[in-house]
Amino acid sequence: MIVSEPREDIAAWVGNRIGVTFHPPYTALAHVDRGRIIAGSVFNVWTAHDVEVSLAADRLTLTLMRSVFHYVVRQLGCRRATARTRADNVEAQTVLARLGARLEGRQLAYFGDCDALLYAIMKEDFPYGLHAEGPEGA
């Protein structure tokens, strides 16, 4: 089941996994299975064209990714989503590439002990887009 509340609990769950603390205003989505969050996204720094998305998952699901895309594009009206990951987190970089993200740059010492890689996912490049019907996406 995809939920958006309690937003503070979702943000804390995501933040604990990626090593950050979120401060309002933000929104959040989570995939809950048997009463337990298995994946979550936090959305902040919305500019009408872009929103920053922070994602953490024990198990990344197509259901959550479609929900994230629909929220970013349909509800917020954004053309792009921005994501950052630690430069040493190869697994996250692989997931971002599978989601259609493109590397845009590096932010030195963003995480204190590590650089951040900055990615963008454009709505036209997201594989689970508006017209996606099957597991392979649009």
Legacy VTK file of the C-alpha trace (Angstrom):
# vtk DataFile Version 3.0
C-alpha trace
ASCII
DATASET POLYDATA
POINTS 138 float
0.000 0.000 0.000
1.277 3.505 -0.873
0.806 6.069 1.911
1.674 9.745 2.388
1.124 9.968 6.157
2.497 10.164 8.744
4.888 12.252 6.721
7.291 12.789 9.649
7.677 9.030 10.144
8.364 8.478 6.442
10.923 11.322 6.395
12.641 9.908 9.498
12.758 6.414 7.941
14.275 7.717 4.681
16.618 10.097 6.517
17.960 7.363 8.800
18.853 5.241 5.786
20.566 7.955 3.761
22.130 9.903 6.632
20.232 13.197 6.448
17.600 15.042 8.455
14.646 16.598 6.649
13.161 19.906 7.760
9.683 21.105 6.686
8.287 21.886 4.287
8.351 18.505 2.592
5.977 15.784 1.485
6.553 12.043 1.451
5.360 8.745 -0.004
6.063 5.268 1.320
5.321 1.710 0.305
4.082 -0.130 3.380
3.942 -3.928 3.509
2.474 -5.703 6.549
2.575 -2.478 8.552
6.255 -1.823 7.803
7.816 0.756 5.465
9.808 -1.033 2.771
10.548 2.024 0.614
10.057 5.762 0.896
10.566 9.045 -0.893
10.759 12.562 0.487
10.057 15.556 -1.753
11.412 19.009 -0.915
12.811 22.179 -2.509
9.937 22.415 -5.005
10.398 25.144 -7.634
7.351 24.453 -9.854
9.623 22.953 -12.543
11.760 20.717 -10.328
11.595 18.958 -6.986
14.323 17.234 -5.011
13.555 13.571 -4.353
15.282 11.554 -1.653
14.720 7.803 -1.859
15.539 4.869 0.390
14.375 1.285 0.016
14.728 -2.147 1.508
12.963 -3.282 -1.644
12.273 -0.874 -4.508
8.898 -1.522 -6.082
7.387 -0.584 -9.410
4.256 0.517 -7.538
6.191 3.109 -5.537
8.193 4.326 -8.548
5.016 4.893 -10.562
3.485 6.706 -7.589
6.570 8.909 -7.267
6.487 9.750 -10.983
2.770 10.530 -10.940
3.208 12.730 -7.866
6.146 14.663 -9.361
4.639 15.141 -12.833
0.867 15.190 -12.370
0.391 16.560 -8.892
3.364 18.926 -8.585
3.539 19.731 -12.306
7.317 19.313 -12.497
9.238 18.511 -15.650
12.169 17.072 -13.719
13.188 15.543 -10.414
16.599 16.063 -8.863
18.380 13.414 -6.789
21.713 13.305 -4.970
23.663 10.287 -3.883
26.964 9.672 -2.227
29.783 9.325 -4.746
30.744 6.036 -3.054
27.215 4.550 -3.293
27.470 2.547 -6.509
24.207 0.684 -5.820
22.229 3.949 -5.668
23.921 5.177 -8.850
22.870 1.955 -10.617
19.259 2.364 -9.450
19.200 5.999 -10.576
20.464 4.996 -14.030
17.740 2.310 -14.253
15.181 5.002 -13.415
16.327 7.136 -16.324
18.458 9.598 -14.323
21.326 11.447 -15.926
24.450 12.505 -14.055
24.664 16.311 -14.004
27.528 17.023 -11.663
29.445 16.585 -8.442
29.111 18.572 -5.232
32.345 18.478 -3.252
32.062 17.359 0.400
28.236 17.605 0.273
27.881 14.747 2.781
30.810 16.002 4.862
32.909 12.883 4.423
31.967 12.288 0.783
31.082 14.126 -2.417
27.555 14.001 -3.790
26.638 13.126 -7.352
23.764 15.190 -8.698
21.268 13.479 -11.007
18.210 14.644 -12.955
15.292 12.552 -14.127
13.301 14.271 -16.857
9.668 13.261 -17.181
10.195 12.098 -20.762
13.098 9.843 -19.707
11.485 8.189 -16.698
10.830 4.540 -17.666
7.691 4.208 -15.532
6.039 7.271 -16.995
2.555 8.527 -17.592
1.614 5.908 -20.159
3.427 2.938 -18.645
1.201 -0.117 -18.523
3.569 -3.043 -18.122
6.566 -3.696 -15.894
8.896 -2.520 -18.621
7.538 1.048 -18.413
6.844 3.522 -21.181
LINES 1 139
138 0 1 2 3 4 5 6 7 8 9 10 11 12 13 14 15 16 17 18 19 20 21 22 23 24 25 26 27 28 29 30 31 32 33 34 35 36 37 38 39 40 41 42 43 44 45 46 47 48 49 50 51 52 53 54 55 56 57 58 59 60 61 62 63 64 65 66 67 68 69 70 71 72 73 74 75 76 77 78 79 80 81 82 83 84 85 86 87 88 89 90 91 92 93 94 95 96 97 98 99 100 101 102 103 104 105 106 107 108 109 110 111 112 113 114 115 116 117 118 119 120 121 122 123 124 125 126 127 128 129 130 131 132 133 134 135 136 137
